[in-house]
Amino acid sequence: MKKGIVIGAAGAIVITLTLLLFQIFSPKNQAERAVENFYEYEQEGAYSLSWEMFHPSMQERMDKTEYLQVRGELFLGYLATEDYSYTLENTDKLKDWSMDDASESLDVVYQVQVNQRFKGDFGNFTIVQHVYATETDGQWRILWDFKDR
C-alpha cells in the first residue's frame, strides 16, 4: 500500500515538473523574455544591445547609428526623464503578421503589450506600445508595427 502511494506521488512530481518545464520553455514565455531583455537593455542605456535584438527587417529599416543617437535623446532630451519602469501585459499569438504593408508576412509572432511609465519634467505619463517577437534562426527577435491604419 505504501509503495503505491510513493509511486503515485513520484509520478505526480514528474508530471508537475514536466508541465513546469514546458511552460518555462514555451514559445510564449520565450517571446516575453525577449521583450523583457530588450527593455532591460533600453533601461540601462545599452541601445547597441537592444538594436542587435531587432529582427533583420527592423535592422534594415532602422539605421544602427541613428537609433543609438536618437533613442537616448528620446528619453533624456525630449521626454525630460532619466529612467522609467515598464510592465508586460497581454501576450497574444498572431499568425501571418507583417510589420508594414511592404514586408512579407511572418508565420507566427507574439504580440506583447508594453507599458512604459515615465516621471519627468512634464509630469507622470505612460506610453503603451505593442511589441512583437518572433523566432528567427533559433533566436528571438523584436519587431514594431509600422502599418498604415
C-alpha positions in Angstrom: 0.0 0.0 0.0 2.8 2.5 1.0 4.7 1.5 -2.2 1.7 2.5 -4.3 1.4 5.9 -2.6 5.1 6.6 -3.1 4.9 5.6 -6.8 1.8 7.8 -7.3 3.5 10.7 -5.5 6.6 10.3 -7.6 4.5 10.2 -10.8 2.7 13.3 -9.8 6.0 15.1 -9.2 7.4 14.0 -12.6 4.2 15.2 -14.3 4.3 18.6 -12.4 8.0 19.1 -13.3 7.4 18.3 -16.9 4.5 20.7 -17.2 6.5 23.4 -15.4 9.5 23.0 -17.7 7.2 23.0 -20.8 5.7 26.3 -19.6 9.0 27.9 -18.9 10.4 27.0 -22.3 7.1 27.6 -24.2 7.3 29.9 -27.2 5.1 32.4 -25.4 7.4 32.7 -22.4 10.5 32.9 -24.6 8.9 35.7 -26.6 8.0 37.6 -23.4 11.6 37.0 -22.1 13.0 38.5 -25.4 10.8 41.6 -25.0 11.9 41.9 -21.4 15.6 41.6 -22.3 15.1 44.3 -25.0 13.6 46.7 -22.4 16.3 45.9 -19.8 18.9 46.9 -22.3 17.0 50.1 -23.1 16.7 51.0 -19.4 20.4 50.5 -19.0 21.1 52.7 -22.0 22.6 49.8 -23.8 21.0 50.7 -27.1 23.5 48.8 -29.2 22.5 45.6 -27.5 18.8 46.4 -27.9 19.3 47.2 -31.6 21.0 43.8 -32.0 17.8 42.2 -30.8 15.8 43.6 -33.7 14.6 41.3 -36.4 16.6 41.7 -39.6 13.7 43.6 -41.2 13.8 46.1 -38.4 17.6 46.4 -38.7 17.2 47.2 -42.4 14.6 49.8 -41.5 16.4 51.4 -38.6 20.0 52.6 -39.1 22.0 51.5 -36.0 24.0 54.7 -35.6 20.8 56.8 -35.9 19.0 54.5 -33.5 21.8 54.8 -30.9 21.8 58.5 -31.0 18.0 59.2 -31.2 16.9 56.6 -28.7 18.9 58.0 -25.9 17.9 61.5 -26.8 14.2 60.5 -26.7 14.3 59.7 -23.0 16.8 62.2 -21.7 16.1 65.1 -24.1 12.6 65.1 -25.5 10.8 63.5 -22.6 13.0 65.1 -19.9 13.2 61.9 -17.8 16.2 59.9 -16.8 14.6 56.5 -16.3 11.3 54.6 -16.5 9.6 51.4 -15.3 7.8 49.1 -17.6 5.4 46.1 -17.4 4.5 43.5 -19.9 0.9 42.5 -20.4 -1.5 40.7 -22.7 0.7 38.4 -24.8 -1.1 37.0 -27.8 0.0 34.7 -30.6 -0.6 36.0 -34.0 -0.3 34.3 -37.4 0.6 35.8 -40.8 1.7 39.2 -39.3 3.8 41.8 -41.0 5.4 44.9 -39.6 4.3 47.1 -42.5 2.4 47.0 -45.7 5.5 46.3 -47.8 7.0 43.5 -45.6 6.5 39.8 -46.1 4.3 38.1 -43.6 5.7 36.2 -40.7 4.1 32.8 -39.9 3.9 33.3 -36.1 4.6 36.3 -33.9 3.8 37.1 -30.3 2.3 40.5 -29.6 3.2 41.8 -26.1 1.8 45.0 -24.7 4.5 47.1 -23.1 3.5 49.9 -20.7 6.4 52.3 -20.1 5.9 54.6 -17.1 7.8 57.9 -17.0 8.3 60.5 -14.3 9.8 63.7 -15.6 9.7 67.4 -16.0 6.4 67.1 -17.9 4.7 65.0 -15.1 4.0 61.4 -15.0 2.8 59.5 -18.1 2.6 56.1 -19.7 3.4 55.0 -23.2 1.6 51.9 -24.3 3.2 50.0 -27.3 2.5 46.6 -28.8 5.9 44.9 -29.4 6.2 41.8 -31.5 8.6 38.9 -31.0 9.4 36.0 -33.4 11.9 33.3 -33.5 14.4 33.7 -36.4 17.3 31.3 -36.9 16.9 30.0 -33.3 16.9 33.4 -31.7 14.0 35.6 -30.6 13.9 38.9 -32.4 11.9 42.2 -31.8 9.7 44.0 -34.3 7.5 47.1 -34.2 4.3 47.8 -36.1 4.5 50.4 -38.9 1.3 49.5 -40.8 -0.8 52.4 -42.1 -4.2 52.1 -40.3 
